[in-house]
Amino acid sequence: MQTLSKPDYQLLEDKVRTYSYQSLSNQLNTTPASFQPICEYIQRVPGKRYRTLVAVGWGVAISPHACLKKLCEAATAVELIHDGSLIHDDIIDESGTRRGQLAAHLKFGVSSSNNYGLFLISRGICQLYQLQKSCGIHLGLSQIHTIAKAQLYENTVLSNDNIISYKVLQDISDGKTGVLFKIACIIGVALNSDAIPDIEKYLIAAKNYGVAVGRAFQIRDDITDFMDTSESDGVYGADLIAGNCNWPITCWIRAHSNPSQAQLHFKQCKGNPSAAFDLISEIKEAGTLEKVQQELMKNIKMAENSLAVLPYNEGKLLLQKFLKTLGTV
């Protein structure tokens, strides 16, 4: 990977975050009055807007003079869908916190939170549809339904006693995390399609980058759940306590001398922090996190390889820096 020493690199990233937050704020200012309290509460701790970062990265990489504000405004639609899906995830998983504060459904109730999540998702989808019509490039909106499909698939798989495979985890990750990263990358290319003659090779590379990043992002999130402070919601061992299977758990179960017994051990952790913490120690001692880290780096390498078509400029630096962030656990 090339060096990240461009003097204007940090300035570009700072601009992206500023424009992203401004665009999202403008969107939320038109939120119906009934949703204002929950809207303001959730935005107290905004996300990192990584999907906007990758959209801008691809846009600037293929067209260095691309309009940052235009890219950020377009990517905001993806962020709205992402935020709405997180609200629904927390309801389904019965999560206690999100980004260090009480989960929305616990503060405002399941009904209000569910409705607000639907509002965000539907607004984001409508905006992506309008964007697709205006730019004339297929954004892959037909895959949006996979977010809900993957969530249902995840819940169905976890409700039976079958040992989860890596393929199942990958399918769930591609359907939930991967699809939004992929669409964000396509947006960056699509909005600058007039600036380049060979658009197809960039679209293929952007899709590959988005899929690989989605997988890496999910694996990294799963690993941090086993750290003393989880970056996903601030609760150590949150997945185990909620009964959610993830990459480290699956890797440990499948490598166990008695997978069925290991599966039972995992299921006994639901709602039992003490049992969950004990299992985390056992999983760490087995060297499982190191094995999962290898899977993380494999996907990061796949994403890095997809950047070979891009010239070396600030956009490519932004995409490389994001990969470096994902690889730091």
C-alpha positions in Angstrom: 0.0 0.0 0.0 1.4 3.4 -1.0 2.2 6.0 1.7 -0.4 8.3 3.1 1.7 11.4 3.3 -0.2 13.8 0.9 -0.3 17.2 2.7 -4.0 17.8 1.7 -5.3 14.4 2.7 -6.4 15.3 6.2 -8.0 18.5 4.9 -10.1 16.4 2.4 -11.3 14.1 5.1 -12.2 17.0 7.4 -14.2 18.6 4.6 -16.0 15.3 3.9 -17.1 15.0 7.5 -18.2 18.6 7.7 -20.3 18.4 4.5 -21.7 15.1 5.5 -22.9 16.3 8.9 -24.3 19.5 7.3 -26.2 17.5 4.6 -27.6 15.1 7.2 -28.6 18.0 9.5 -30.4 19.6 6.6 -32.3 16.4 5.9 -33.3 16.0 9.5 -34.5 19.6 9.8 -37.4 18.6 7.6 -38.3 15.7 9.9 -42.0 15.7 10.9 -42.5 17.3 14.3 -43.6 14.0 15.9 -40.2 12.6 15.2 -38.1 15.6 16.3 -37.4 14.4 19.9 -36.1 11.0 18.8 -34.3 12.6 15.8 -32.4 15.1 18.1 -31.6 12.4 20.6 -30.0 10.0 18.1 -28.0 12.8 16.5 -26.4 13.7 19.8 -23.9 11.0 19.0 -23.6 10.9 15.2 -22.0 8.0 13.4 -18.6 8.2 11.7 -20.2 8.4 8.2 -17.9 5.9 6.6 -20.3 5.3 3.7 -20.0 9.0 2.8 -16.2 8.7 3.0 -16.0 5.9 0.5 -18.5 7.6 -1.9 -16.3 10.7 -1.9 -13.2 8.6 -2.1 -14.3 7.0 -5.4 -15.7 10.2 -6.7 -12.5 12.2 -6.2 -10.3 9.2 -7.3 -11.8 9.2 -10.8 -12.4 12.9 -11.0 -10.1 15.0 -8.7 -12.3 18.1 -9.2 -15.6 16.4 -8.2 -18.0 18.4 -6.2 -17.6 17.3 -2.6 -20.9 18.8 -1.4 -22.8 17.0 -4.2 -21.2 13.7 -3.4 -21.9 14.1 0.4 -25.5 15.1 -0.3 -26.0 12.0 -2.5 -24.4 9.7 0.0 -26.6 11.1 2.8 -29.4 8.9 1.4 -27.3 5.8 2.2 -26.6 7.1 5.7 -30.3 7.6 6.3 -31.0 3.9 5.4 -28.1 2.9 7.6 -29.3 4.9 10.6 -32.8 3.5 10.2 -31.6 -0.1 10.0 -29.6 0.4 13.2 -32.7 1.4 15.0 -34.5 -1.7 13.8 -31.4 -3.9 14.6 -31.5 -2.6 18.2 -35.2 -3.4 18.5 -34.8 -7.0 17.2 -31.6 -7.6 19.2 -33.1 -6.0 22.3 -29.9 -3.9 22.6 -29.5 -1.7 25.6 -27.3 1.0 24.1 -26.3 2.5 20.8 -23.2 4.7 20.5 -22.8 4.9 24.2 -26.3 6.1 25.1 -29.6 4.3 25.8 -31.0 2.7 22.7 -33.9 4.6 21.1 -36.5 2.0 21.6 -35.8 2.0 25.4 -36.1 5.7 25.6 -39.0 6.4 23.2 -40.7 3.0 23.0 -40.6 0.3 20.3 -43.5 1.7 18.2 -42.1 5.3 17.9 -38.6 4.0 17.2 -39.8 1.5 14.6 -41.8 4.2 12.8 -38.8 6.6 12.8 -36.6 3.9 11.5 -39.1 3.2 8.7 -39.2 7.0 8.0 -35.4 7.2 7.6 -35.2 4.1 5.4 -38.0 5.1 3.1 -36.7 8.6 2.7 -33.2 7.3 1.9 -34.6 4.8 -0.7 -36.7 7.6 -2.4 -33.6 9.8 -2.6 -31.5 7.0 -4.1 -34.3 6.3 -6.7 -34.3 9.9 -7.8 -30.5 9.9 -7.9 -30.5 6.8 -10.1 -33.0 8.4 -12.5 -30.9 11.6 -12.8 -27.5 10.0 -13.3 -28.7 7.2 -15.5 -26.6 4.5 -13.9 -28.0 1.5 -12.1 -27.2 1.9 -8.4 -28.3 -1.6 -7.3 -31.4 -0.4 -5.5 -33.0 -3.8 -6.1 -30.6 -5.1 -3.4 -31.9 -2.9 -0.7 -34.4 -5.5 0.3 -31.5 -7.8 1.2 -31.0 -5.7 4.4 -34.4 -7.0 5.8 -33.9 -10.4 4.2 -30.5 -10.8 5.8 -31.8 -9.8 9.2 -34.6 -12.3 9.0 -32.2 -14.9 7.8 -29.9 -14.2 10.7 -32.7 -14.6 13.2 -33.9 -17.8 11.6 -30.5 -19.3 11.6 -29.9 -18.5 15.2 -33.2 -19.9 16.3 -32.2 -23.5 15.3 -29.4 -25.7 16.6 -27.4 -26.0 13.3 -23.8 -25.0 13.4 -23.5 -21.8 11.5 -21.1 -21.8 8.5 -18.7 -19.1 7.4 -20.8 -18.9 4.2 -23.9 -18.0 6.2 -22.1 -15.3 8.1 -20.7 -13.9 4.8 -24.2 -13.9 3.2 -25.6 -12.1 6.2 -22.8 -9.5 6.2 -23.2 -9.0 2.4 -26.9 -8.4 2.8 -26.7 -6.0 5.8 -23.4 -4.2 5.9 -22.1 -4.9 2.4 -25.0 -3.7 0.3 -24.9 -0.1 1.6 -21.1 0.2 1.3 -21.4 -1.1 -2.3 -24.1 1.4 -3.2 -22.1 4.2 -1.6 -19.1 3.3 -3.8 -21.3 3.1 -6.9 -22.6 6.6 -6.1 -19.1 8.0 -6.1 -18.5 6.6 -9.6 -21.9 7.3 -11.0 -22.0 11.0 -10.2 -18.7 11.5 -12.1 -19.4 9.1 -15.0 -19.2 12.0 -17.5 -15.6 12.7 -16.6 -14.2 9.3 -17.6 -14.5 7.2 -20.8 -14.3 3.7 -19.4 -16.9 3.8 -16.7 -17.6 0.0 -16.5 -14.2 -0.9 -15.1 -14.5 1.6 -12.3 -18.0 0.4 -11.5 -16.8 -3.2 -11.2 -13.9 -2.1 -9.0 -16.1 0.0 -6.8 -18.6 -2.8 -6.3 -15.8 -5.2 -5.4 -14.3 -2.7 -3.0 -17.7 -2.1 -1.3 -18.4 -5.8 -0.9 -14.9 -6.5 0.6 -15.1 -3.5 2.9 -18.6 -4.6 4.1 -17.2 -7.9 5.1 -14.1 -6.5 6.7 -16.2 -3.9 8.6 -18.5 -6.6 10.0 -15.6 -8.8 11.0 -13.8 -5.9 12.7 -17.0 -5.0 14.5 -17.3 -8.6 15.7 -13.8 -8.6 17.0 -14.2 -5.3 18.9 -17.2 -7.0 20.7 -14.5 -9.1 22.5 -12.4 -6.1 23.5 -12.8 -4.4 26.8 -14.7 -1.6 25.1 -16.8 -2.5 22.1 -16.9 0.2 19.4 -20.3 -1.0 18.3 -22.3 -0.1 21.4 -19.9 0.2 24.3 -20.9 -3.1 26.0 -18.3 -5.8 26.4 -19.5 -9.1 25.0 -22.8 -7.6 23.8 -23.2 -10.1 21.0 -22.8 -13.1 23.4 -25.2 -11.6 26.0 -27.8 -10.9 23.3 -27.4 -14.4 21.9 -26.0 -13.2 18.6 -23.5 -15.3 16.7 -20.6 -13.6 15.1 -17.3 -14.4 13.4 -15.2 -15.2 16.6 -18.0 -17.3 18.1 -18.5 -19.2 14.8 -14.7 -19.7 14.4 -14.4 -21.1 17.9 -17.4 -23.4 17.6 -16.3 -24.9 14.3 -12.7 -25.5 15.6 -13.9 -27.0 18.8 -13.4 -30.8 19.4 -17.1 -31.0 20.2 -18.9 -28.4 18.1 -22.4 -29.4 19.4 -21.2 -28.9 23.0 -19.6 -25.6 22.1 -22.9 -24.5 20.4 -24.8 -25.3 23.6 -22.2 -23.4 25.7 -22.7 -20.3 23.4 -26.5 -20.5 23.7 -26.2 -20.5 27.5 -24.6 -17.1 27.4 -27.8 -15.3 26.3 -28.8 -13.0 29.1 -26.0 -14.2 31.3 -23.1 -11.7 31.4 -21.0 -13.9 33.7 -21.2 -16.9 31.4 -20.5 -14.7 28.4 -17.3 -13.2 30.0 -16.1 -16.7 30.8 -16.6 -17.8 27.3 -14.9 -14.8 25.9 -11.8 -15.7 27.9 -12.0 -19.2 26.6 -12.3 -18.0 23.0 -9.3 -15.7 23.4 -7.2 -18.4 25.0 -7.9 -20.7 22.0 -6.3 -18.1 19.7 -9.6 -17.6 17.9 -9.3 -13.8 17.5 -6.0 -14.2 15.7 -7.7 -16.5 13.2 -10.5 -14.1 12.7 -8.0 -11.3 12.3 -6.6 -13.2 9.3 -10.0 -13.3 7.7 -10.3 -9.5 8.3 -6.9 -8.9 6.6 -7.9 -11.1 3.7 -10.9 -9.0 2.9 -8.9 -5.8 3.4 -6.4 -7.1 0.8 -9.3 -7.8 -1.6 -10.5 -4.3 -1.2 -7.0 -2.9 -1.7 -6.6 -4.9 -4.9 -9.7 -3.3 -6.3 -8.0 0.1 -6.0 -5.4 -0.8 -8.6 -7.5 0.8 -11.4 -7.3 4.2 -9.7 -4.7 6.9 -10.2 -2.7 7.9 -7.1 -4.5 11.0 -5.8 -6.4 12.2 -2.8 -9.4 10.1 -3.5 -7.4 6.9 -3.6 -5.6 8.0 -0.4 -9.0 8.4 1.3 -10.0 4.9 0.3 -6.6 3.5 1.4 -6.7 5.3 4.7 -10.1 3.8 5.4 -8.7 0.3 4.8 -5.9 1.1 7.2 -8.5 2.1 9.8 -10.3 -1.2 9.3 -7.2 -3.1 9.9 -6.4 -1.5 13.2 -8.2 -3.4 16.0 
